[in-house]
């Protein structure tokens, strides 16, 4: 059976990743998600993407309400 590929992390996947991180990193990601009012899975994705690709969408680009 082939696994279904997803384009984005699911909330359950994000929680699984968060559960394996050191507490200070987990707390920082959760705090950032609350601060910018983004789902935690999006914040985890951004953290990974910005680590892997310095030109990827990162936290500095997150300005909720911009363009509205």
N, C-alpha and C positions, 0 to 999 in steps of 0.2 A: 504494500500500500504506500502510495506517495504522499508526502506531507504537503498540505496546502501552504503556498507561500503567501505571506502577508506583506503589504507595503508599509504598514505601520505597526508599532507595538500595541498589543491589546492591554487593557488595564491589568489583567491577570499576569501577563508577562512582565509588565513594569513592576508590579508588586513582588514578583519572584526575584527580579534583579535587585530591587531595593532591599529585599530581605537578606541578601548575601553581601551587602556593602557594609563597611564600618559605619557605626552609628553617626559620627560627625558628618560623613558624606551624605548619608541618607537624610539626615535632618536638614542639611543645606539644600538638597534637591527639593524636598517637600516644602521648605520655606520659600524657595524661589518660585515654585509652582503656585503657591498661595499669593505671593507678592504680585506676580504678573497675571494671575487668574487664568492659568493654562492647566490642562489636565496633566497629571503627573507623568503619564506615558509620553507626552510630547516633550516634557522637560528632560526626561531620561534620554529620549532620542536625540535631542539637541546636544546634550552633554557628550554623548558618544560621538555624534557627527562632528562636533567641533574639535574633539580630540583627534579624530581620524583625518579630518580635512579642514585646514584653517580657513578655507573660503566658504565653508558650509554655513547655513543659517545658524547663528549662535545667540546667546543670551542678549548681547548688545542690540541685536535686531528686533528683539521682542518689546514692542511698545503697544500694548493693547489700546484700542480705540483710535489709533493713528489711521487716518484716511477715512474716518467715518464722518 
